[in-house]
Amino acid sequence: MLENEEKFYGEEELCGQRYFTAVYPDFAISDACVDCHNDHKDSPRTDIELGDVIGGGVIRIPMD
């Protein structure tokens, strides 16, 4: 597993609008995830293994 598996919660401002933001890690949960990410021509990594963090999901909720 990669080191940065932490969830992030906080506030941010984008284009003058305040948001509550949550970011969750996305894990390689199957061989299909591993194969696709390792074989993709634009992938920054080719050594991904099951359970590694391979991306993230972001949720933003306007606060104003």
C-alpha positions, 0 to 999 in steps of 0.5 A: 500500500502507498503511504498517503491513504488518508482522507482529506476534509477541509474548506477551500475557495474556488473562483470566489466561492467557498466549499467544504471539500472531501477527498477519498483515496481510490484503491486498485481493488481488482486485477483489471484496475492494476492491468489497466493502470499499468498498461495505459500509455499515459500512466505515470506508474507501471508498478501498481499492485492490488491495494495501491492508491491509484487516484481519488474521489473529490466531493465539493459542497458550496458553503455560501 
